[in-house]
Amino acid sequence: MTEILIKRAYTEPSDHDGYRILVDRLWPRGLTKAALGLDQWAKSLAPSSELRKAWNHDTDQFEQFAAQYKDELNQNAAVDEFLELVDPMPTITLVYAARNEQANHAMVLREYLLEQLKLR
């Protein structure tokens, strides 16, 4: 099964990262494409702008945000295509720019993708 890691965009890429995917809707401030070492930018997997703005990284509402984000993912046609792409890969890294490493959308996406890969 695919190992899914998460890493802040501001942390240097490593060989262990495997296939690196930016999962933010917006490009990380101050970083170049070369500095990120990305293989893909999967904007379509990021939370909607409406959900992102409503949540505004309020950790008190993280559980509610996570549930709403998973609902969005369940209705997102891009998820199946993404799963087809990453399923055979040994390691992927979801790259995100949020400051909070304990409560962010990449954590929710990782959990969701692992659940979906188990169902295949």
The first five atom37 places (N, CA, C, CB, O) and aatype in JSON, in Angstrom:
{
  "aatype": [12, 16, 6, 9, 10, 9, 11, 1, 0, 18, 16, 6, 14, 15, 3, 8, 3, 7, 18, 1, 9, 10, 19, 3, 1, 10, 17, 14, 1, 7, 10, 16, 11, 0, 0, 10, 7, 10, 3, 5, 17, 0, 11, 15, 10, 0, 14, 15, 15, 6, 10, 1, 11, 0, 17, 2, 8, 3, 16, 3, 5, 13, 6, 5, 13, 0, 0, 5, 18, 11, 3, 6, 10, 2, 5, 2, 0, 0, 19, 3, 6, 13, 10, 6, 10, 19, 3, 14, 12, 14, 16, 9, 16, 10, 19, 18, 0, 0, 1, 2, 6, 5, 0, 2, 8, 0, 12, 19, 10, 1, 6, 18, 10, 10, 6, 5, 10, 11, 10, 1],
  "atom_mask": [
    [1, 1, 1, 1, 1],
    [1, 1, 1, 1, 1],
    [1, 1, 1, 1, 1],
    [1, 1, 1, 1, 1],
    [1, 1, 1, 1, 1],
    [1, 1, 1, 1, 1],
    [1, 1, 1, 1, 1],
    [1, 1, 1, 1, 1],
    [1, 1, 1, 1, 1],
    [1, 1, 1, 1, 1],
    [1, 1, 1, 1, 1],
    [1, 1, 1, 1, 1],
    [1, 1, 1, 1, 1],
    [1, 1, 1, 1, 1],
    [1, 1, 1, 1, 1],
    [1, 1, 1, 1, 1],
    [1, 1, 1, 1, 1],
    [1, 1, 1, 0, 1],
    [1, 1, 1, 1, 1],
    [1, 1, 1, 1, 1],
    [1, 1, 1, 1, 1],
    [1, 1, 1, 1, 1],
    [1, 1, 1, 1, 1],
    [1, 1, 1, 1, 1],
    [1, 1, 1, 1, 1],
    [1, 1, 1, 1, 1],
    [1, 1, 1, 1, 1],
    [1, 1, 1, 1, 1],
    [1, 1, 1, 1, 1],
    [1, 1, 1, 0, 1],
    [1, 1, 1, 1, 1],
    [1, 1, 1, 1, 1],
    [1, 1, 1, 1, 1],
    [1, 1, 1, 1, 1],
    [1, 1, 1, 1, 1],
    [1, 1, 1, 1, 1],
    [1, 1, 1, 0, 1],
    [1, 1, 1, 1, 1],
    [1, 1, 1, 1, 1],
    [1, 1, 1, 1, 1],
    [1, 1, 1, 1, 1],
    [1, 1, 1, 1, 1],
    [1, 1, 1, 1, 1],
    [1, 1, 1, 1, 1],
    [1, 1, 1, 1, 1],
    [1, 1, 1, 1, 1],
    [1, 1, 1, 1, 1],
    [1, 1, 1, 1, 1],
    [1, 1, 1, 1, 1],
    [1, 1, 1, 1, 1],
    [1, 1, 1, 1, 1],
    [1, 1, 1, 1, 1],
    [1, 1, 1, 1, 1],
    [1, 1, 1, 1, 1],
    [1, 1, 1, 1, 1],
    [1, 1, 1, 1, 1],
    [1, 1, 1, 1, 1],
    [1, 1, 1, 1, 1],
    [1, 1, 1, 1, 1],
    [1, 1, 1, 1, 1],
    [1, 1, 1, 1, 1],
    [1, 1, 1, 1, 1],
    [1, 1, 1, 1, 1],
    [1, 1, 1, 1, 1],
    [1, 1, 1, 1, 1],
    [1, 1, 1, 1, 1],
    [1, 1, 1, 1, 1],
    [1, 1, 1, 1, 1],
    [1, 1, 1, 1, 1],
    [1, 1, 1, 1, 1],
    [1, 1, 1, 1, 1],
    [1, 1, 1, 1, 1],
    [1, 1, 1, 1, 1],
    [1, 1, 1, 1, 1],
    [1, 1, 1, 1, 1],
    [1, 1, 1, 1, 1],
    [1, 1, 1, 1, 1],
    [1, 1, 1, 1, 1],
    [1, 1, 1, 1, 1],
    [1, 1, 1, 1, 1],
    [1, 1, 1, 1, 1],
    [1, 1, 1, 1, 1],
    [1, 1, 1, 1, 1],
    [1, 1, 1, 1, 1],
    [1, 1, 1, 1, 1],
    [1, 1, 1, 1, 1],
    [1, 1, 1, 1, 1],
    [1, 1, 1, 1, 1],
    [1, 1, 1, 1, 1],
    [1, 1, 1, 1, 1],
    [1, 1, 1, 1, 1],
    [1, 1, 1, 1, 1],
    [1, 1, 1, 1, 1],
    [1, 1, 1, 1, 1],
    [1, 1, 1, 1, 1],
    [1, 1, 1, 1, 1],
    [1, 1, 1, 1, 1],
    [1, 1, 1, 1, 1],
    [1, 1, 1, 1, 1],
    [1, 1, 1, 1, 1],
    [1, 1, 1, 1, 1],
    [1, 1, 1, 1, 1],
    [1, 1, 1, 1, 1],
    [1, 1, 1, 1, 1],
    [1, 1, 1, 1, 1],
    [1, 1, 1, 1, 1],
    [1, 1, 1, 1, 1],
    [1, 1, 1, 1, 1],
    [1, 1, 1, 1, 1],
    [1, 1, 1, 1, 1],
    [1, 1, 1, 1, 1],
    [1, 1, 1, 1, 1],
    [1, 1, 1, 1, 1],
    [1, 1, 1, 1, 1],
    [1, 1, 1, 1, 1],
    [1, 1, 1, 1, 1],
    [1, 1, 1, 1, 1],
    [1, 1, 1, 1, 1],
    [1, 1, 1, 1, 1],
    [1, 1, 1, 1, 1]
  ],
  "atom_positions": [
    [[0.84, -1.18, 0.0], [0.0, 0.0, 0.0], [0.89, 1.25, 0.0], [-0.96, 0.0, 1.22], [2.0, 1.25, 0.54]],
    [[0.38, 2.26, -0.6], [1.1, 3.53, -0.71], [1.3, 4.16, 0.67], [0.34, 4.5, -1.64], [0.35, 4.27, 1.45]],
    [[2.51, 4.57, 0.95], [2.79, 5.35, 2.16], [2.51, 6.81, 1.83], [4.29, 5.14, 2.66], [3.01, 7.33, 0.83]],
    [[1.71, 7.47, 2.67], [1.38, 8.87, 2.43], [1.94, 9.71, 3.57], [-0.16, 9.08, 2.31], [1.55, 9.57, 4.73]],
    [[2.88, 10.58, 3.22], [3.49, 11.49, 4.18], [2.9, 12.88, 3.98], [5.04, 11.52, 4.02], [2.34, 13.17, 2.93]],
    [[3.03, 13.72, 4.99], [2.67, 15.13, 4.83], [3.86, 15.97, 5.28], [1.38, 15.5, 5.65], [4.59, 15.6, 6.2]],
    [[4.05, 17.1, 4.6], [5.21, 17.94, 4.89], [4.89, 19.38, 4.54], [6.46, 17.45, 4.12], [4.26, 19.67, 3.52]],
    [[5.34, 20.28, 5.39], [5.17, 21.71, 5.1], [5.99, 22.09, 3.88], [5.57, 22.57, 6.32], [7.08, 21.57, 3.66]],
    [[5.45, 23.0, 3.12], [6.12, 23.48, 1.91], [7.45, 24.14, 2.24], [5.22, 24.47, 1.16], [8.36, 24.17, 1.4]],
    [[7.58, 24.66, 3.45], [8.79, 25.39, 3.84], [9.86, 24.47, 4.42], [8.43, 26.46, 4.86], [10.93, 24.93, 4.82]],
    [[9.58, 23.17, 4.45], [10.56, 22.17, 4.86], [11.22, 21.62, 3.6], [9.9, 21.03, 5.7], [10.55, 21.32, 2.62]],
    [[12.52, 21.51, 3.65], [13.27, 21.08, 2.46], [12.87, 19.68, 2.0], [14.78, 21.11, 2.75], [12.68, 18.78, 2.82]],
    [[12.72, 19.49, 0.69], [12.41, 18.15, 0.17], [13.52, 17.16, 0.49], [12.19, 18.22, -1.36], [14.69, 17.53, 0.64]],
    [[13.15, 15.88, 0.6], [14.15, 14.84, 0.82], [13.9, 13.68, -0.15], [14.12, 14.33, 2.29], [12.83, 13.6, -0.76]],
    [[14.88, 12.82, -0.29], [14.75, 11.67, -1.18], [13.64, 10.73, -0.74], [16.08, 10.9, -1.25], [13.03, 10.05, -1.57]],
    [[13.37, 10.69, 0.56], [12.34, 9.79, 1.11], [10.92, 10.26, 0.78], [12.51, 9.68, 2.62], [9.97, 9.49, 0.95]],
    [[10.77, 11.49, 0.3], [9.43, 12.04, 0.03], [8.7, 11.31, -1.09], [9.54, 13.5, -0.31], [7.47, 11.33, -1.14]],
    [[9.42, 10.69, -1.98], [8.76, 10.05, -3.12], [8.15, 11.1, -4.04], [0.0, 0.0, 0.0], [8.76, 12.12, -4.32]],
    [[6.94, 10.84, -4.49], [6.21, 11.73, -5.41], [5.6, 12.86, -4.58], [5.09, 10.94, -6.2], [4.76, 12.62, -3.71]],
    [[6.03, 14.1, -4.84], [5.61, 15.26, -4.03], [4.47, 16.02, -4.71], [6.8, 16.21, -3.8], [4.55, 16.39, -5.88]],
    [[3.4, 16.24, -3.94], [2.19, 16.87, -4.47], [1.79, 18.04, -3.6], [1.03, 15.84, -4.57], [1.53, 17.88, -2.4]],
    [[1.73, 19.22, -4.19], [1.21, 20.38, -3.48], [-0.31, 20.25, -3.44], [1.65, 21.73, -4.17], [-0.95, 20.09, -4.48]],
    [[-0.89, 20.32, -2.25], [-2.33, 20.12, -2.09], [-3.03, 21.39, -1.6], [-2.61, 18.97, -1.13], [-4.09, 21.32, -0.98]],
    [[-2.43, 22.54, -1.86], [-3.03, 23.84, -1.53], [-3.65, 24.44, -2.78], [-1.97, 24.81, -0.93], [-3.19, 24.19, -3.9]],
    [[-4.69, 25.21, -2.6], [-5.32, 25.92, -3.71], [-4.46, 27.11, -4.14], [-6.74, 26.39, -3.33], [-4.44, 27.48, -5.31]],
    [[-3.74, 27.7, -3.17], [-2.89, 28.86, -3.44], [-1.42, 28.46, -3.37], [-3.18, 30.0, -2.43], [-1.04, 27.59, -2.59]],
    [[-0.6, 29.09, -4.2], [0.84, 28.82, -4.2], [1.46, 29.35, -2.91], [1.53, 29.46, -5.44], [1.13, 30.46, -2.49]],
    [[2.35, 28.58, -2.26], [2.99, 29.03, -1.01], [3.81, 30.3, -1.22], [3.87, 27.92, -0.45], [4.63, 30.38, -2.14]],
    [[3.59, 31.26, -0.37], [4.26, 32.56, -0.46], [5.77, 32.42, -0.41], [3.79, 33.46, 0.64], [6.32, 31.74, 0.46]],
    [[6.43, 33.09, -1.34], [7.88, 33.2, -1.31], [8.65, 31.99, -1.79], [0.0, 0.0, 0.0], [9.88, 31.97, -1.7]],
    [[7.98, 30.98, -2.3], [8.68, 29.77, -2.74], [8.61, 29.61, -4.26], [8.1, 28.53, -2.06], [7.59, 29.9, -4.89]],
    [[9.71, 29.15, -4.81], [9.75, 28.88, -6.25], [9.39, 27.42, -6.51], [11.15, 29.22, -6.84], [9.4, 26.59, -5.6]],
    [[9.08, 27.14, -7.74], [8.77, 25.76, -8.13], [9.96, 24.85, -7.84], [8.39, 25.69, -9.62], [9.8, 23.72, -7.37]],
    [[11.16, 25.34, -8.13], [12.37, 24.55, -7.9], [12.58, 24.26, -6.41], [13.6, 25.29, -8.46], [12.96, 23.15, -6.04]],
    [[12.32, 25.24, -5.56], [12.51, 25.07, -4.12], [11.55, 24.03, -3.55], [12.32, 26.4, -3.39], [11.88, 23.32, -2.6]],
    [[10.36, 23.94, -4.12], [9.37, 22.98, -3.63], [9.64, 21.56, -4.09], [7.99, 23.4, -4.07], [9.23, 20.61, -3.43]],
    [[10.32, 21.4, -5.21], [10.62, 20.07, -5.71], [9.38, 19.23, -5.96], [0.0, 0.0, 0.0], [9.33, 18.05, -5.61]],
    [[8.38, 19.84, -6.57], [7.09, 19.17, -6.77], [7.06, 18.31, -8.02], [5.98, 20.19, -6.84], [7.75, 18.57, -9.0]],
    [[6.23, 17.28, -7.94], [5.91, 16.47, -9.11], [4.53, 16.84, -9.65], [5.98, 14.98, -8.77], [4.24, 16.62, -10.83]],
    [[3.69, 17.4, -8.78], [2.32, 17.73, -9.18], [1.76, 18.8, -8.25], [1.42, 16.46, -9.17], [2.14, 18.89, -7.08]],
    [[0.84, 19.6, -8.79], [0.07, 20.55, -7.99], [-1.39, 20.13, -8.12], [0.3, 22.06, -8.45], [-1.99, 20.32, -9.18]],
    [[-1.94, 19.57, -7.08], [-3.31, 19.05, -7.1], [-4.27, 20.04, -6.43], [-3.38, 17.67, -6.39], [-4.81, 19.76, -5.36]],
    [[-4.46, 21.17, -7.05], [-5.37, 22.21, -6.53], [-6.77, 21.65, -6.31], [-5.44, 23.41, -7.48], [-7.46, 22.03, -5.36]],
    [[-7.17, 20.76, -7.2], [-8.54, 20.24, -7.15], [-8.82, 19.41, -5.9], [-8.81, 19.4, -8.38], [-9.98, 19.15, -5.59]],
    [[-7.79, 18.99, -5.19], [-7.98, 18.22, -3.95], [-8.0, 19.11, -2.71], [-6.89, 17.18, -3.81], [-8.32, 18.64, -1.62]],
    [[-7.68, 20.37, -2.87], [-7.66, 21.31, -1.75], [-9.09, 21.66, -1.34], [-6.87, 22.6, -2.12], [-10.01, 21.53, -2.15]],
    [[-9.28, 22.1, -0.1], [-10.62, 22.54, 0.3], [-11.08, 23.7, -0.59], [-10.64, 22.97, 1.79], [-10.26, 24.47, -1.09]],
    [[-12.38, 23.81, -0.77], [-12.91, 24.92, -1.56], [-12.52, 26.25, -0.91], [-14.46, 24.82, -1.7], [-12.27, 26.3, 0.3]],
    [[-12.48, 27.29, -1.69], [-12.16, 28.62, -1.15], [-13.15, 29.0, -0.06], [-12.17, 29.68, -2.28], [-12.76, 29.6, 0.94]],
    [[-14.41, 28.67, -0.26], [-15.44, 29.0, 0.73], [-15.16, 28.3, 2.06], [-16.83, 28.6, 0.21], [-15.24, 28.93, 3.12]],
    [[-14.85, 27.01, 2.0], [-14.57, 26.26, 3.23], [-13.3, 26.76, 3.89], [-14.46, 24.76, 2.93], [-13.25, 26.93, 5.11]],
    [[-12.28, 27.0, 3.1], [-11.0, 27.5, 3.64], [-11.18, 28.83, 4.37], [-9.97, 27.65, 2.51], [-10.66, 29.02, 5.46]],
    [[-11.94, 29.73, 3.75], [-12.16, 31.05, 4.37], [-13.04, 30.95, 5.61], [-12.8, 32.01, 3.36], [-12.81, 31.66, 6.58]],
    [[-14.04, 30.08, 5.58], [-14.93, 29.91, 6.73], [-14.17, 29.34, 7.92], [-16.12, 28.99, 6.37], [-14.39, 29.76, 9.06]],
    [[-13.27, 28.4, 7.67], [-12.51, 27.78, 8.75], [-11.45, 28.73, 9.27], [-11.87, 26.49, 8.28], [-11.31, 28.88, 10.49]],
    [[-10.71, 29.38, 8.39], [-9.67, 30.35, 8.75], [-8.69, 29.8, 9.79], [-10.31, 31.61, 9.28], [-8.22, 30.54, 10.65]],
    [[-8.38, 28.52, 9.71], [-7.4, 27.86, 10.59], [-7.74, 27.99, 12.07], [-6.03, 28.43, 10.34], [-6.84, 28.06, 12.91]],
    [[-9.03, 28.01, 12.39], [-9.5, 28.06, 13.78], [-9.47, 26.63, 14.33], [-10.94, 28.68, 13.88], [-10.33, 25.81, 13.98]],
    [[-8.49, 26.33, 15.19], [-8.33, 24.96, 15.68], [-9.53, 24.48, 16.49], [-7.08, 24.87, 16.53], [-9.75, 23.27, 16.58]],
    [[-10.29, 25.39, 17.07], [-11.48, 24.99, 17.82], [-12.54, 24.38, 16.9], [-12.07, 26.19, 18.56], [-13.4, 23.62, 17.35]],
    [[-12.49, 24.71, 15.63], [-13.48, 24.21, 14.68], [-12.89, 23.17, 13.72], [-14.07, 25.36, 13.88], [-13.45, 22.9, 12.66]],
    [[-11.75, 22.6, 14.09], [-11.07, 21.68, 13.18], [-11.91, 20.44, 12.86], [-9.74, 21.26, 13.77], [-11.96, 20.02, 11.71]],
    [[-12.56, 19.87, 13.86], [-13.36, 18.66, 13.61], [-14.5, 18.95, 12.64], [-13.93, 18.12, 14.93], [-14.79, 18.14, 11.76]],
    [[-15.13, 20.09, 12.8], [-16.21, 20.49, 11.9], [-15.65, 20.71, 10.49], [-16.92, 21.78, 12.41], [-16.24, 20.27, 9.5]],
    [[-14.52, 21.39, 10.41], [-13.86, 21.6, 9.12], [-13.54, 20.26, 8.45], [-12.58, 22.43, 9.3], [-13.81, 20.07, 7.27]],
    [[-12.96, 19.33, 9.22], [-12.56, 18.03, 8.67], [-13.77, 17.29, 8.1], [-11.89, 17.18, 9.75], [-13.67, 16.7, 7.02]],
    [[-14.88, 17.33, 8.8], [-16.09, 16.65, 8.32], [-16.59, 17.29, 7.02], [-17.2, 16.7, 9.39], [-16.98, 16.59, 6.09]],
    [[-16.59, 18.61, 6.97], [-17.04, 19.31, 5.77], [-16.09, 19.06, 4.59], [-17.18, 20.82, 6.03], [-16.52, 18.9, 3.45]],
    [[-14.81, 19.03, 4.88], [-13.81, 18.79, 3.84], [-13.97, 17.37, 3.28], [-12.38, 19.0, 4.39], [-13.89, 17.17, 2.07]],
    [[-14.19, 16.39, 4.16], [-14.4, 15.02, 3.68], [-15.66, 14.93, 2.82], [-14.5, 14.05, 4.88], [-15.7, 14.18, 1.85]],
    [[-16.69, 15.68, 3.19], [-17.9, 15.73, 2.35], [-17.56, 16.26, 0.96], [-18.99, 16.61, 3.01], [-18.03, 15.73, -0.05]],
    [[-16.75, 17.32, 0.92], [-16.32, 17.86, -0.38], [-15.54, 16.81, -1.18], [-15.44, 19.12, -0.18], [-15.76, 16.64, -2.38]],
    [[-14.65, 16.11, -0.51], [-13.85, 15.09, -1.19], [-14.72, 13.96, -1.73], [-12.79, 14.52, -0.24], [-14.47, 13.44, -2.82]],
    [[-15.75, 13.58, -0.97], [-16.66, 12.53, -1.42], [-17.38, 12.89, -2.72], [-17.69, 12.23, -0.35], [-17.77, 12.01, -3.48]],
    [[-17.54, 14.17, -2.96], [-18.24, 14.64, -4.15], [-17.29, 15.13, -5.24], [-19.21, 15.75, -3.78], [-17.72, 15.65, -6.27]],
    [[-16.0, 14.96, -5.02], [-14.98, 15.48, -5.94], [-14.55, 14.4, -6.94], [-13.76, 16.0, -5.14], [-13.94, 13.4, -6.56]],
    [[-14.87, 14.61, -8.2], [-14.52, 13.64, -9.25], [-13.01, 13.47, -9.42], [-15.14, 14.07, -10.57], [-12.57, 12.44, -9.91]],
    [[-12.23, 14.47, -9.04], [-10.78, 14.4, -9.19], [-10.14, 13.38, -8.25], [-10.16, 15.77, -8.96], [-9.01, 12.95, -8.48]],
    [[-10.84, 13.01, -7.19], [-10.28, 12.07, -6.21], [-10.0, 10.71, -6.85], [-11.24, 11.91, -5.02], [-8.92, 10.15, -6.64]],
    [[-10.93, 10.18, -7.61], [-10.73, 8.86, -8.24], [-9.53, 8.86, -9.17], [-11.98, 8.44, -9.0], [-8.73, 7.92, -9.18]],
    [[-9.41, 9.9, -9.96], [-8.28, 10.03, -10.88], [-6.96, 10.09, -10.1], [-8.43, 11.28, -11.77], [-5.97, 9.47, -10.49]],
    [[-6.96, 10.83, -9.0], [-5.77, 10.96, -8.17], [-5.4, 9.61, -7.55], [-5.99, 12.01, -7.07], [-4.23, 9.23, -7.53]],
    [[-6.4, 8.88, -7.06], [-6.15, 7.57, -6.46], [-5.56, 6.6, -7.48], [-7.44, 7.0, -5.87], [-4.67, 5.82, -7.15]],
    [[-6.06, 6.64, -8.71], [-5.51, 5.8, -9.78], [-4.03, 6.1, -10.0], [-6.3, 6.02, -11.1], [-3.22, 5.2, -10.21]],
    [[-3.69, 7.39, -9.94], [-2.31, 7.81, -10.16], [-1.39, 7.33, -9.04], [-2.23, 9.33, -10.26], [-0.31, 6.79, -9.32]],
    [[-1.8, 7.51, -7.79], [-0.89, 7.25, -6.67], [-0.94, 5.83, -6.15], [-1.21, 8.19, -5.55], [-0.01, 5.41, -5.44]],
    [[-1.97, 5.07, -6.46], [-2.12, 3.72, -5.92], [-0.88, 2.85, -6.14], [-3.31, 3.04, -6.56], [-0.47, 2.15, -5.21]],
    [[-0.26, 2.86, -7.31], [0.93, 2.01, -7.49], [2.22, 2.59, -6.91], [1.12, 1.74, -8.95], [3.25, 1.9, -6.9]],
    [[2.19, 3.82, -6.45], [3.42, 4.46, -5.96], [3.74, 4.01, -4.54], [3.28, 6.0, -6.01], [2.84, 3.88, -3.71]],
    [[5.03, 3.75, -4.25], [5.38, 3.33, -2.9], [5.22, 4.45, -1.86], [6.8, 2.82, -2.88], [4.79, 4.19, -0.74]],
    [[5.57, 5.68, -2.23], [5.52, 6.8, -1.29], [5.11, 8.08, -2.01], [6.89, 7.0, -0.59], [5.61, 8.39, -3.09]],
    [[4.17, 8.8, -1.38], [3.84, 10.14, -1.85], [3.9, 11.08, -0.65], [2.42, 10.18, -2.54], [3.72, 10.66, 0.49]],
    [[4.15, 12.34, -0.92], [4.15, 13.36, 0.13], [3.2, 14.47, -0.26], [5.58, 13.91, 0.38], [3.32, 15.08, -1.32]],
    [[2.24, 14.72, 0.63], [1.3, 15.83, 0.45], [1.95, 17.07, 1.03], [-0.09, 15.53, 1.13], [2.25, 17.12, 2.23]],
    [[2.17, 18.06, 0.2], [2.87, 19.28, 0.61], [1.84, 20.38, 0.83], [3.92, 19.71, -0.46], [0.97, 20.6, -0.01]],
    [[1.95, 21.06, 1.97], [1.0, 22.12, 2.32], [1.75, 23.3, 2.93], [-0.07, 21.6, 3.31], [2.89, 23.15, 3.38]],
    [[1.13, 24.47, 2.95], [1.8, 25.67, 3.45], [1.33, 26.13, 4.83], [1.61, 26.79, 2.48], [1.98, 26.99, 5.43]],
    [[0.26, 25.6, 5.34], [-0.3, 26.06, 6.62], [0.75, 26.0, 7.73], [-1.52, 25.2, 7.02], [1.6, 25.1, 7.75]],
    [[0.69, 26.96, 8.63], [1.66, 27.0, 9.74], [1.4, 25.92, 10.77], [1.61, 28.37, 10.43], [2.33, 25.35, 11.34]],
    [[0.12, 25.63, 11.01], [-0.26, 24.67, 12.04], [0.0, 23.24, 11.54], [-1.75, 24.85, 12.43], [-0.66, 22.76, 10.62]],
    [[0.95, 22.58, 12.18], [1.29, 21.23, 11.77], [0.43, 20.18, 12.46], [2.75, 20.95, 12.06], [0.52, 18.99, 12.14]],
    [[-0.42, 20.61, 13.4], [-1.27, 19.68, 14.15], [-2.71, 19.67, 13.67], [-1.23, 20.03, 15.61], [-3.46, 18.73, 13.94]],
    [[-3.12, 20.72, 12.95], [-4.5, 20.82, 12.47], [-4.49, 21.54, 11.12], [-5.41, 21.59, 13.51], [-4.51, 22.77, 11.05]],
    [[-4.47, 20.74, 10.06], [-4.46, 21.33, 8.71], [-5.15, 20.38, 7.73], [-3.01, 21.62, 8.25], [-5.39, 19.21, 8.03]],
    [[-5.47, 20.91, 6.58], [-6.22, 20.11, 5.61], [-5.43, 18.92, 5.07], [-6.65, 20.99, 4.46], [-6.03, 17.92, 4.68]],
    [[-4.11, 19.01, 5.03], [-3.31, 17.89, 4.52], [-3.46, 16.66, 5.42], [-1.82, 18.3, 4.43], [-3.43, 15.53, 4.93]],
    [[-3.63, 16.87, 6.72], [-3.86, 15.76, 7.64], [-5.17, 15.06, 7.31], [-3.87, 16.26, 9.1], [-5.25, 13.83, 7.28]],
    [[-6.19, 15.86, 7.05], [-7.51, 15.31, 6.73], [-7.44, 14.57, 5.39], [-8.58, 16.44, 6.67], [-7.98, 13.47, 5.26]],
    [[-6.79, 15.18, 4.42], [-6.67, 14.57, 3.1], [-5.9, 13.26, 3.18], [-5.97, 15.54, 2.12], [-6.28, 12.28, 2.54]],
    [[-4.83, 13.22, 3.95], [-4.04, 11.99, 4.11], [-4.92, 10.88, 4.66], [-2.84, 12.23, 5.05], [-4.94, 9.77, 4.11]],
    [[-5.64, 11.17, 5.73], [-6.53, 10.18, 6.34], [-7.58, 9.69, 5.34], [-7.22, 10.77, 7.59], [-7.84, 8.49, 5.23]],
    [[-8.16, 10.62, 4.62], [-9.18, 10.29, 3.63], [-8.61, 9.4, 2.52], [-9.77, 11.58, 3.03], [-9.22, 8.39, 2.16]],
    [[-7.46, 9.77, 1.99], [-6.85, 8.99, 0.91], [-6.48, 7.58, 1.37], [-5.61, 9.71, 0.37], [-6.67, 6.62, 0.62]],
    [[-5.95, 7.46, 2.58], [-5.62, 6.13, 3.11], [-6.87, 5.27, 3.23], [-4.93, 6.26, 4.48], [-6.84, 4.08, 2.9]],
    [[-7.97, 5.86, 3.7], [-9.24, 5.12, 3.79], [-9.68, 4.65, 2.41], [-10.33, 6.0, 4.44], [-10.11, 3.51, 2.24]],
    [[-9.58, 5.53, 1.43], [-10.02, 5.19, 0.07], [-9.12, 4.13, -0.56], [-10.03, 6.44, -0.8], [-9.61, 3.25, -1.27]],
    [[-7.83, 4.2, -0.31], [-6.91, 3.2, -0.87], [-7.17, 1.82, -0.28], [-5.45, 3.62, -0.62], [-7.0, 0.81, -0.97]],
    [[-7.57, 1.75, 0.99], [-7.89, 0.46, 1.62], [-9.11, -0.19, 0.97], [-8.14, 0.65, 3.12], [-9.23, -1.41, 0.96]],
    [[-10.01, 0.63, 0.45], [-11.24, 0.11, -0.17], [-11.01, -0.44, -1.57], [-12.28, 1.2, -0.22], [-11.9, -1.08, -2.13]],
    [[-9.85, -0.2, -2.15], [-9.57, -0.64, -3.53], [-9.21, -2.09, -3.58], [-8.45, 0.18, -4.14], [-8.95, -2.62, -4.66]]
  ]
}
